[in-house]
Amino acid sequence: MSGADLGHPLQLGIELPVSAADPGAAVRLARRAEELGLDLVVVADGTDDGGALDAWTVLGAVAGATGRVDLATRGLRLDGRPPAVLARAVASLDHLAGGRVTPGLAAGTGGADADDALDALAEGVDVLRGMWAAAEPGPLVHEGRHHRVPGAQRGPAPAHELALWLGATPGSADDGARTLAARVADGWWLPTAGGAEGAQGARARLDAVRREQAALDAALTAAGRDAREVRRGLVLDGASLALDPRAVDATAAPSAPVVDHLAALVLDAGVGTLVLAGADEAALVAFARVGAAVRDRVAAARAARGTRVGTVRSAAVRAARVPGIDYDGIPAALTRTAVEPGDAGYAAVRSTYMRGGRPGLVLRPGDTAEVVEALAYARAQDVPLAIRSGGHGISGRSTNDGGIVLDLSRMSAIEVLDVATRRIRVQPGARWGEVAAALHPYGWALSSGDYGGVGVGGLATAGGIGFLAREHGLTLDHLRAAEVVLADGSVVRASDDENADLFWGVRGAGANLGIVTSFEFEVDEVGDVGFAQLVLDASDTEQFLVDYGATVESAPRDTTAFLIMGPPRGGIVAAQIMAMVDSDDPQTIIERLNPFARIAPLLQQQVQVVPYPAVVSVPQRHTSEGEPVTRSGMAEHLTPELAADAARLVRSGATPFFQIRAAGGAVHDVPADATAYAHRSANFSIVAMGSSRRRIDALWDAMAHHFHGAYLSFETDPRPERLADVFPGPTLERLRELKRRYDPEDVFRHNYSVAEPPAVVP
Ligand SMILES: Cc1cc2nc3c(=O)[nH]c(=O)nc-3n(C[C@H](O)[C@H](O)[C@H](O)COP(=O)(O)OP(=O)(O)OC[C@H]3O[C@@H](n4cnc5c(N)ncnc54)[C@H](O)[C@@H]3O)c2cc1C
C-alpha cells in the first residue's frame, strides 16, 4: 500500500456544476473560487445526462470569466470528439486563457467494449500530442483502428507544456486505464471518493486511495517511470467529507478532523490535487477556509521532513537535460512556462529567425517580477545567457547552445498612456506589426523597420531604421522612458530625469546594460501612406548606385527608400526599391517616386496607398538553422569609389542579399553624443548577407575604408574590432564606464559586450 508524499505542489480546486437548468452556475462558482484563492476549477464530462451542458463549452466560458485559476477537465471523452479537432480546441483555449488549461480524458464506454475504448483513447492521445507538436516537419498522419488522420496541418502548439491527465470512467476497466496512464499520462484522476461520513469514512477513504496509489505506482514501475512523474487528483464529495459548510462560519476555526484528513491524503497517500465536487457557494467558502489550513499543515510537515516539492519530469525529458543547469531549482513562478529540450514545445523555441540553437532551457517570464526571478536563477547557473524579445536578432545571439534563454515573448502588451501627448507603453515581446496595428486606429505610427515580425526589445535598444526614419528619426529617438532590470536584479526607470546616463546607453546599447521590460514612446501622426515596389535594371551597377544615392539624399524627408540587390541573373542585375512616402495624396506620391523610377530602365512597378500597418504586417513565424553571415557599414554618401566596390561585391555572387537603407533626414537632427547610437551623419546603412563567412569578410574588409562605423543590428562579425565600428571612440568609452557601474560582472556579454576585457564566455 502506497503511503508516500510525492511532493507535488498542493492544488486545491472545485468541480463545477454543468446543469442546463442553471447554466450560469459554473461561471459564478469559478469566479468565486478564484476570489477565494483556490488553484483549480474542473469540469467533468462523461455523464450521459441529457440535461448536462457540454464540458468543453463550459470550460471556454469559465476561461473567459477568470484570469488566474487553472482550468481542467476530467473524464473528457473522445467518442464524438475527433482528437485532431480536440487538439486544436485545447491548444486554442490554452492560448486564450494564458496557459491555464489541463485536459483530462477518459475512455469512452465501459462494459464489453472496454478494451476497444481504451485502445481508442491511447490512439487519441497520440493524435493529440502529434497535433500539438507544431514544429515537427510535415502534416500529421495517423492511420489507426479507431482514429484516422490522413494528413492534418499540425498546431497550434499549446501556450504552455500541457499536462495530459487520464482517469477511469465509471464502469470501465480501471486496470487498463491505469496501465495506459502509467505509460502516457502526466496526471491521473483517482476514482471519485465518496463514502461514509466521520472518522470511519475518512479511514476507509484513506485506505482506498492508498490501494489505488499502490496499483498506479506498480504500473508506473512496470512502465519504467518514476512514481513522482504523475500527479494524482482526487475528487471529494463535500457531504461525505463531513465538511458541513453551514457550521463553518467566518470566525470559527476550520474543523480539525477535516484538515487532518485532507492533509493525510496529501502527506500519507500521495494526492497532490484535491477537488471538491457538488459544492454550492457556502460549501466552497468552507472548503477554501479548510484548504488554507491544509496548505499550512502540508507545508509545515514537508519542511520538517525535508520533502522536495515539485513535479518530476519524465525519464525522456530528464535524459535530454544539459549539464550546468539546476532544473529542479527553476523558480516556481517560471516552471509552468519553462521549456526544456525534452519538451514538445522545444522545437518551436530553440532557434531564432536567423540562427539555429540548442539551449538547455528557455524561461518565459510573464512580468517584470518574473524577469527578475529568471535573471537571478540564470545567473546562478554555469551556462551562457541569452535575452530574447522577438527573436529576429540578425546575429542570432538570442539563442545559444546549452545555455539559458530568457524569452520575453509573453510580455507583449501595447497600451496608450496619454492620447494628448501620443504616449504609449510597449512591452519588449510585442512585434512591430502588432504595434503598427494597435496605433493605426488613433492615426499614429512609430518608426520601426520594414518587417512586422521583428520584436520591440531588440530593435528599440539598438536603433530602428525604418520607413519613417528620414521623416521621424530612429525608433529609439522616440523613447521617453524605459523600465530596466539590471544585472543585480534591481528594477529601475530610465529617462531624461531618472538615471539619465542609463537612458543614454539604453538607446543604442541596451543589450549591454540590462533587460528592458517596458518602453514608453512618443509616437507620430501618420495616416495612410504611399508604398512602392519598383524593380529597375541596375546592370550598370556602379552608376546606378551613385545615382540612387543622390536621389535618396535629395528626396524630401517624407520619403524613405530601401534598396535590395542580388547577383546578376541572365546577365541583368535587378535592383528592387521599396519606398514609402508619408502622404495619401497620389500626386505627391508620384512626384516623390518619379526620380527613383528614372534612375534606370524600369522593369516592374507597384504603387499603392495603404494604411501603415499594411507595410509592416506580422508574417508567419519562421526559424533558421546554422550561423548567419552578415556585414554592416554606415556611409555618408554613395561615392563612386564605394559604388565601384559595392558593384564588385554584388557581381561576385557572394551575397544573395545586399541592402542599402536610407538612414538620414531626421536621424541627423539628433546630436551624435545624445544617444549610444552614434551614427548620426550617415545617410545610408548598408548590409551584405552571405553564406560564407570567409568570402563575405574578404570582400567587405577590402571596402571597409568607405564606412564610418557599423549598425549593431546588422553586424555578425565576431572579431573584436567590430566593437569600435559599432560604438565609435567616445561612445565606447562612455559605455564602458556605464558597464562598470551597471553590469560589472558582464552578465549581458553575449551581444557585442563593451566590457574591457569582456568576461569569458559563458
Ligand atoms: C527580417 C528582418 C528585418 C529587419 N528589419 C529591420 C529594419 O527595418 N530596421 C532595423 O533597424 N532593424 C531591422 N532588423 C534588425 C533588427 O532590428 C534586429 O535584429 C533586432 O535586434 C531584432 O529585435 P528582436 O527583439 O526581434 O530580436 P531578438 O533576437 O529577440 O534580440 C536581439 C538581441 O537584442 C537584445 N535584446 C533583446 N531584447 C532585449 C531587451 N528587452 N532588453 C535588452 N536587450 C534585448 C539581445 O542582446 C538579443 O540578442 C531586421 C531583422 C530581420 C531579421
The ligand as a Gaussian input file, in Angstrom:
#p B3LYP/6-31G(d) Opt

LIG

0 1
 C       13.712000      40.214000     -41.389000
 C       14.369000      41.305000     -40.596000
 C       14.103000      42.621000     -40.896000
 C       14.716000      43.642000     -40.165000
 N       14.440000      44.934000     -40.479000
 C       14.990000      45.927000     -39.750000
 C       14.719000      47.283000     -40.047000
 O       13.971000      47.578000     -40.957000
 N       15.319000      48.241000     -39.295000
 C       16.156000      47.931000     -38.269000
 O       16.652000      48.834000     -37.600000
 N       16.441000      46.653000     -37.965000
 C       15.894000      45.658000     -38.695000
 N       16.206000      44.354000     -38.397000
 C       17.176000      44.105000     -37.365000
 C       16.523000      44.174000     -36.003000
 O       16.494000      45.485000     -35.556000
 C       17.334000      43.432000     -35.000000
 O       17.551000      42.164000     -35.498000
 C       16.662000      43.381000     -33.633000
 O       17.628000      43.038000     -32.688000
 C       15.549000      42.393000     -33.577000
 O       14.840000      42.529000     -32.386000
 P       14.161000      41.236000     -31.736000
 O       13.613000      41.631000     -30.413000
 O       13.253000      40.603000     -32.723000
 O       15.432000      40.317000     -31.598000
 P       15.981000      39.285000     -30.535000
 O       16.674000      38.260000     -31.351000
 O       14.956000      38.862000     -29.590000
 O       17.055000      40.138000     -29.763000
 C       18.248000      40.565000     -30.400000
 C       19.227000      40.984000     -29.316000
 O       18.740000      42.164000     -28.688000
 C       18.984000      42.113000     -27.290000
 N       17.690000      42.231000     -26.613000
 C       16.528000      41.665000     -26.999000
 N       15.555000      42.028000     -26.169000
 C       16.086000      42.859000     -25.256000
 C       15.557000      43.569000     -24.148000
 N       14.268000      43.505000     -23.837000
 N       16.398000      44.315000     -23.398000
 C       17.713000      44.398000     -23.710000
 N       18.258000      43.751000     -24.762000
 C       17.456000      42.992000     -25.525000
 C       19.698000      40.810000     -27.008000
 O       21.077000      41.056000     -26.934000
 C       19.398000      39.970000     -28.221000
 O       20.438000      39.074000     -28.549000
 C       15.614000      43.321000     -39.129000
 C       15.873000      41.989000     -38.818000
 C       15.266000      40.975000     -39.539000
 C       15.564000      39.542000     -39.195000

